Amino acid sequence: MTTAEKTKYPGVYKDSKGNYFYQAYLGRDPITGKKVTKKSRKASNGKPFTSALSANAELSKIRAKYLEQSGQANYRITVKTFMERNFLPKYKADVKQSTYESHEQSFQRILDRFGDKRLEDITVLDCEEYRTWLLNNYSQSYANLNYISFRQVLEYAVKMDFLKVNVAKKTKAIPKGRTVQSFWTKSEFEKVISQCCIEVFEQHMNFMLIWLYFMTGMRVGEGQALKWSDIDLKNKTIKIFHNIDYKNKHNYTINNYTKTASGMRMISIDDTTVEYLKRWKKAQRKMIKSEFVLSYDGEPIARSTVQRILIRYAKLAGVTIIQGKGLRHSHASYLINEFNADVLTVSRRLGHSSPDITLRYYAHMWNRNDSILANRMTGNINFNPAKESKVNFNGNQLIKKNS
């Protein structure tokens, strides 16, 4: 074989000119006993491969076709083989690293349950039993995530011609379920920050973290990635243009994008927040050198650290324990209930892709806003009723008599 560089896909290579091709051993011919290998630089449509992913997709089809023609498909392709050789490399190439890592346990669960089973042998009953098992062992939303992953695996097997139908689609999907996100009211937030002693460096950082998330509505990853260069204290704005893929303090990536395109935003901050940021910046510089706002050792904080801080101070204040995203909900509640902010303003501040998303999560928070209108409507209409009838009534005689 020509000297070439291996890719993440088994059997797919890139030559010295940057062109992709596949070359793989498929097995032995059942009649002659000779090795069967396939190699090509072009897809079935005659066009050269433009990526390792496209070459792998073509090789997957070639493998499936060969095994089907040789009568070996049902005997060789197990769920484990298919997932490790075809599905997982493809999925990893399609999504962000953090997304892949968040779904790894779901895929491992599939391997644990179906790994040694042949793809063709998975029945509707197997799918239904797996669905029931997920619902009995996990929350509805987490069961939903796992079953979606299972369906994705089988759907890709259909696309790659390893299966003719996705039997999991013959079962009922698991509804995601409505989850109510806990958040802090203004009074609860005041109780929490009252527990922080800002004279202590670590607690000063904890205070700044809680305050900043509550007052800006940033996503946890956006706050982790926030740098001092993103904050304009003079013009009182924060530029939220980054998020983070975080594994540990020595292994993280700051991405030049947010969760969604509309998440790239500039928000205004109040004078109080500006003053608190100035004080924290000064205190931080006395202790460490860091480009990150929320840091007490020079590196960005971990998501787990954010959660530990929230738990610690919620317990001290005697309020509901919330998750990091709960501070984002707290900010929305604060804007709506304290300042009667309109949906478009809240949507832009949170970085939602559309006001519809905002309404989906926060519509219930506006349900008392009409009381303000009702108060304003009182006595707003002025008129004097007629002192005598100006209508010649020719209607129902009974009504006329009673009148």
Secondary structure, 3 states (H helix, E strand, C coil): CCCCEECCCCCEEECCCCCEEEEEEEEECCCCCCEEEEEECECCCCCECCCHHHHHHHHHHHHHHHHHHCCCHHHHCEHHHHHHHHHHHHHHHHCCHHHHHHHHHHHHHHHHHHCCCEHHHCCHHHHHHHHHHHHHHCCHHHHHHHHHHHHHHHHHHHHCCCCCCCHHHHCCCCCCCCCCCCCCCHHHHHHHHCCCCCCCHHHHHHHHHHHHHHHHCCCHHHHHHCEHHHEECCCCEEEECCEEEEEECCEEEEECCCCCHHHCEEEECCHHHHHHHHHHHHHHHHHCCCCECCCCCCCCCCHHHHHHHHHHHHHHHCCCCCCHHHHHHHHHHHHHHHHCCCHHHHHHHHCCCCHHHHHHHHHHHHCCCHHHHHHHHCCCCCCCCCCCCCCCCCCCHHHHHHC
